[in-house]
Amino acid sequence: MTKEVDIFDYLRSNVRDRMNDISDHISGGGCEDFAEYKKCCGIIHGLAQAEREILDAKSRYENAQ
């Protein structure tokens, strides 16, 4: 595996870890109100989009070689 592919995996792992942290916060009852819940859901949504972009970029990179 090349360093370039490793960076995709590194970024994806960090994004996924953050998504899991926020999901745990929500499921553990950590949101004080609905506004915080909506904020956390929005962050998860954005991170999911970022993860998809990382996976797509990795795939394009691997197919270009």
Legacy VTK file of the C-alpha trace (Angstrom):
# vtk DataFile Version 3.0
C-alpha trace
ASCII
DATASET POLYDATA
POINTS 65 float
0.000 0.000 0.000
1.332 3.421 -0.904
1.567 6.448 1.313
-1.119 8.164 -0.753
-3.620 5.392 -0.065
-2.608 5.361 3.600
-3.568 9.029 3.901
-7.055 8.268 2.578
-7.433 5.528 5.193
-6.054 7.811 7.903
-8.509 10.600 7.044
-11.446 8.205 6.782
-10.577 6.649 10.127
-10.458 10.046 11.827
-13.782 11.086 10.305
-15.382 7.778 11.315
-14.015 8.061 14.868
-15.506 11.549 15.215
-18.857 10.333 13.874
-18.840 7.503 16.404
-17.960 9.888 19.250
-20.899 12.149 18.418
-23.252 9.193 17.945
-22.226 7.889 21.359
-22.865 11.333 22.823
-26.377 11.366 21.363
-27.239 7.786 22.283
-25.889 8.272 25.791
-28.340 11.091 26.430
-25.680 13.771 26.257
-27.749 16.306 24.354
-29.205 18.863 26.721
-31.944 19.982 24.347
-33.342 19.524 20.871
-31.114 22.274 19.474
-27.979 20.389 20.553
-29.419 17.171 19.145
-30.031 18.851 15.773
-26.510 20.298 15.815
-24.989 16.880 16.477
-27.092 15.317 13.716
-25.904 18.022 11.326
-22.279 17.361 12.230
-22.751 13.637 11.646
-24.396 14.370 8.297
-21.478 16.570 7.242
-18.909 14.024 8.375
-20.742 11.288 6.470
-20.527 13.407 3.317
-16.824 13.998 3.942
-16.273 10.274 4.429
-18.020 9.554 1.129
-15.795 12.096 -0.635
-12.692 10.504 0.869
-13.792 7.047 -0.266
-14.595 8.342 -3.754
-11.228 10.104 -4.010
-9.423 6.955 -2.883
-11.268 4.911 -5.486
-10.475 7.411 -8.260
-6.829 7.470 -7.189
-6.554 3.680 -7.167
-8.265 3.370 -10.570
-5.978 5.981 -12.115
-2.880 3.942 -11.383
LINES 1 66
65 0 1 2 3 4 5 6 7 8 9 10 11 12 13 14 15 16 17 18 19 20 21 22 23 24 25 26 27 28 29 30 31 32 33 34 35 36 37 38 39 40 41 42 43 44 45 46 47 48 49 50 51 52 53 54 55 56 57 58 59 60 61 62 63 64
